[in-house]
């Protein structure tokens, strides 16, 4: 395990009474850092992934609306967290009984008592609820729900309409310190089956939330813009580093007078290496090609001062180019994987457009939204893993086989392992596809009725 991996990994996830029918347990692979989960449709493998994502990203609404008895997270250091439901009153001033979600920790400091996950809805937000939901306030803590004509408490209202409320509102929960720390310590990302469209609300704020129009955005186009922004941020870092070094260059030349000078062969070797590094950045599209003449053999290299100046120049150039190291590795692997998949197409990268796809024969640019669904799924998935998820995170991928040709599915895990090696990710895959599994059946855990 590398230093960038999370130190206290989740070792297993157990869920009892899922949909009042299933008891499942997933034991995460410790050494391979890749766990594959398979199950028939309707057995809840997606729900298990969402439970992990919901807890560590504090999307507690999942636990209020999902039918389960208990969810248990175990960790490699022996700590344990249990999430379970009981029937009772959620708020002191609320006499209405409902299902309450409790969290109990073992092995944490000051975690002796179970903690009730209660949405903290301040009274100042009550007017927002009235504007956004088909309800009206009829008492101190009573609401009439117009679709059902029922009288609800605030807790019942939140539980019923949690999907239509902003996460900022439902995430507002007073948590004990140990619970805050464990959710902050673990970086978890869920890549769901709906990957190609991002739903964004319009700005019609005067309309109730449930009736605001929603427009789909192409994720491939958003990813291209995102990469362009990332490249330009690094280019700005490069410019800032160059400016700092250039300002002190004369002073450092003077200070180097009298010091030992590198040999001509050492300097030429370093300059060739730097030229190759710069060309690598040009090849992947991060920087533009610059025309420069190679330094020819000359008697001037016999002078110590010349070699000292060139040595400082080489040091500065290496420092400047080092700012591209991380993004270069990611872009290189991104292009390498996609170029192997895309037929008659070439992936190009630019600081202006981010991702460009061109026809290999004609050189004409192909709009990203016109790629096949399989090509878009592959692009989005690889981009997410290389550029969006955090270093060392636990990644949950639901049905990576969507829209992928059988041959592509067979190559998926080998490409995933390359990404894992670069980003130090631990991955859980939920799949129906034997082609995705390929020859990795030793990593498979099947969820069954029992």
N, C-alpha and C positions, 0 to 999 in steps of 0.2 A: 504494500500500500504506500503510495507516495505522500509527501508532505501536504499536497493540495487536496487529498481526499479528506472527507469528514472523519474526525477521529473516533467518534462513537457511532458506528454504523448501526442501522436497523438490522436486526438479525432475522426477525420473522414478523408476520402480520397474520393474526387470527381473527375471524369474524364468525360470530354465532347468531343463529336465528335470522339470517339475511332473508328478507321477504317472507319471514316465518317458515322457511323451508330448508335453507342451506347452512351448513357449517363448513367453512373453508379455512385452510391455513396455507400460507406461502412462506417457505424458508428461503431467504435470499442466499444465493451462492456467494461464499466469502472470498474464494481465491480467483474464480473466473470473472467476478464482477458482472456477470450476465445471467439473469434468471428468465426462463421462458415459461409462461403460463398458458395452458390451453384448456378448453372446456366447451361443451355444446352450447348453442345459443340459449340465452335465458338463464344460465347458471350463475350469473353475477360476477364474471371476471372483471368487467368494466367497473362495476360498483366497488370492487376491492381496490382497484387502482384509484378511483375517485376518493375513496375513504382516506387513503394515504395522503393524497394531494390536499384534500380538504383540511385535515388536521394540521399538517405542517405549514400550510399557507393560510391558516385561520379562516377558512371558509366554513364556519360552523353551521351555517344553514343546512349543509348536507346532512348533518346528524339529526337535525330537527325534522327533516322531511323524509328521511329514508327509514324503512322498516328494518330494524335489527335489534338484537338483545344485548350484544356486547362485542366490542372491538378491542383487541389487545395488541399493543406494539411491544416487542421485546428488543433490547439493545445488546450489543456485544459485551458491554461492561456489566451486564446483569440487571440494569434498570428495566422497569416495566411500567407501561401506562395502560390503564383500562378505561374505556369509554362505554358507558352503559345507560340504559333508560329505566326510569321509575315513574310511577304515577303520583302526582301531587300538585301543589300550587307553586307557580313559578315566582310570583311576587308577593311580598308581605301584604300589600293592600288589594290583592286579587284573590277572591274566594273560589274562582273557577279552577277546577282540577284539569291538568293536562299532562302529557308525557314530558318529563324533564330529563335532559341529558346531563349526566355527571361524568367527571373525569377524576380518576384516582391514580396517583403515582406511587411507585415503590422504588426506593433507592435514591430519591431526591431529598434535598434539604427542605424541611418545613412542608412536607406533603402528607401529613398524617390524616387529614380529613378530606373526604371527597369534595370536589368543587363543582357546583352547578353552573353550567354554561348558560348564562342569562343575557339576552340581548339588552344592552343599555340604551334604551330609547328615551332621550331627554324630552321633557314636556315641551320644550321649544321646537321639537321636531313634529309635534302632533299636527300642526297646520300643514306640514309637508305631506303627511300621510293622507290628510283629507283632500289635498290637491291632486295627489298622485294615484290614489286608489279609489275604487267605487264604493266608498264608505262615508259615513258621517258620524261625528262624535255626538253621543246622546247622554253622556254622563262623565263622572270623574275618570273612570277607566272602562268605559263601555262604548262600543261602536256598533252601528248597524251596517251589516254587509248587504248591500242592495241586491246582488245576484241571488243570494240564498235567503234573504230577508231574516237572517239570524242576528242575534245580539252577541257580540264577541268582546272578550277582554283584549287588552293590548297584546298580551303574550299570544293569544290565539290568532289575532290579526297578523302579527309578525310571522308566525308559523305558517299561516295560510298563504300569505303573499310574499314570502321571502324571496322568491325568484324575481319579483318585480321591484324589489328595493335595492338601492345601490349598496355595493359591498362595504362602503365606508360606514353605512348605517348599521348593518348587521355585524360588522367586525368590531364595532365599538363595545367591547366586553372588558370588564375589570377582571384581569387574570392574575393569579398569584405569580410571584417572581419565578418559581421553578418552571411553571408552564410557559411563561414568556421566553425563558432562556432556551428550553428544549425546542420550541418552534422556531426560534431565531437561529439556533445552532445548525439545524438541518435544512439544506437547500434541496427542495423537491420541485420538479417540473413535470407536468402531465401534458403529453402530446396526444390530443384526442383525434377521433376519426374525422371530425369536421375540421379540415386543415386548410382548405382552399379559399374559404370566404370568411372575412372578418366582418361581423355585424356591428355597425356603428350607428348610434342614434343621430337623427337630425337635430338641429338646434331649435326645434319648435318647443321652447320651454313653457309656452303658455298652454300647451295641451297636456292633459293627464299623461303620465308616463306610459300607461298601458295602451294608449291610443296614438303615441307618437310614431310617425313613419320610420322605418329602419331601412337603411341602404346597405347593400353588400359591397365590400371592397375586395379586390383581388389581392390575395396574400403574396403571390409571386411579385406583383408590382410593388407592394409595400416592402418586401424583402430587398428588392433592387434599390429602392430609395434609401433603405436603412444601411445597406452596404456602402453606398455612395457617401453617406454621412460619416460612417466609420472611417473610410479611407481619407476623407478630407480632414477629419480630426487628427489623424496620424500625420498627414502632410503638414498641418499647422504645428504639431509637435516638432517635426523635422525642421521647419522654418525657424521656430523659436530656439532650438538647440544650435542650429547653424549660426544664428545671430549672436548668441552668447559666445560661441567658440571664435567666431570671426573678430569679435571685439577684443578678445584677449590674445589673438594670434601674434601681433607684433611683440607684445610684452614677453610671451613665452619663447619667442625666437631669441630675444636678447638674453633671457635667463638661461637658455640652453648653451650659451657660448662657453666653451671650455670643457663641456661635458663630453663623455665618450660618444662617438658617432657609430651608427649601425653600418654594416658593410653594404656595398653596392648590391650584392646578390640578395641579401635579406630585404632590402628596400624594394628591389624589383619584384621579388616574390610576393611581398605584401601588397604592392600596387596591382599585381595581376589578380590576387585574391579579391581585392576590393572591386576591381573592374568586373569580375565574375559575379560578385554579390549584387552589384548595381544592375547588371544585365538580367539577373534572375528577377529582380523587381520589375524591370521593363517587360520581361516575358509574361508575367502574370497580370500586367496592366496597372500596377500600383503607381509607377512613375513613367514619364515619357522618355523616349530614347534621346540621348544627348550624344552629339558627334564629338569625339575627342581623338587626338592622335596619340598613339603609344609613345612612351619616352624611349628615344633611341640611345644606343650606346654612345658615350661621350667621355672625353677626358675630364670633363667638369666634375664627374662623380668622384674624382680623386680628392676633391676638396671636402674637408670635414664639415664646413658650414653648410654646404649644399645638401649633404646627406642628413645633417641635423634638421634642416628645414623640411625636407621630404619626409623624414620620420615623424615630425610633428603633424604634417599634413595627413599622413596615413593614419595616425592616431585619431585625429579629428574626424576624418571621413568614416572610420570604423564606428566612432561614437554616434555620429549622425545617422548612419545606416541602421544602427542597432534598434532604433525606435520602430523600425518596420518589422522586426523579427517575428513578433507574435502574429500580426495580421497576415504576414507573408505565408507562414506555415498553414494558417487556416485557409487562405485563398488558394494556395497551391493544391491542398487536398480537396477542396471544394471543386476546383476545375478538373482535377484528376478523376474524381469519382463520376462527375456528370458527363465528362467527355467519353467515358467508357460506356455510358448508358445511351446517350443521345445519338441517334443514327442520322447521318447526313447533316448534322448540325454541329456548330462549334460554340463553346462558351467563352465569352470574352468579358473582361472586367475593366471598368473605367471609373475614374473619380467623378465623372459627370453623371453617368447613368447607372453606376453600380454593376448591374448584370445585363449583358447584351447577348442575345442568341442570334447567330447568323447562319444562313444556308451555306454549307461547306462548298457547294458547287458554284453558286452564283455570287456569294458574298453579301446577299441582301439580308437586311435585318428582319427577324421574325418577332412580332409582338409577343411579349411574355404570356399574355392572356390567350394567345392562339396556340400555345403548346398543348399537346394531348394531356388528358387528365392524369395519366400515368407519369408523364414528364413533369407536370406541375407538382404532383404528390412527392416525387423523388427530390425535386429541387427544394421544396418547402421543408421537407423532413431533414435533409442534409444541412440546409442553412440553419434551421432551428438548433440542431445539435452542435454545429460548429461556431455559431455566432450569437445565439440568443440565450441558451441555458448557461448557468454559472459554472465556473470551473469546479470540478470535484462533486457536482450535484448528483442526486439520485434521480434518474430519468425514467418515467413511466410512459411507454409507447403502446397505444391501443391500436391493434390491427394495422401494422405497417404494410401489409400486403395489398391494401386498397388500391385498385386500378393498376397494379404492377403486373407485368407479364411474368409468366412462370420462370423464365430465365433470369429476370431481374430479381425475383423473390429469392432464388437460390444464392444470389451474390450478396444479398442484403446484410447478413451477419458478418461476412468477411469485411465488408466496407465499414460496418458499425465498429468492428474491432480496431480498425485504423483510426477512427474518430475517437474511440475510447482511449487509445494510447496517447493521442495528442491532448485531449481535454481531461483525462483522468476521471471519466464518468463511470458510475455504477448504473446498470440499466436493467429494468424489468420490462419484458415484452409480453403482451397478451395477444395471442394469435390463434387462428383456425387453420393456418396454412402449413402443411407438411413441407412445402417447398421453402418457406421461411426457416423452419427448423433445420431442414437439410440433413447434415450429419452431426447435429448437436443435440441428439435425443437424451444424452446424459444430463443436460441442463434443464430438461422439461419437467414441470410439475402439472399434473392434470387435476382439475377441480371436478369432483363428482358429487352425486346426490348425498353420499354418506359423509 
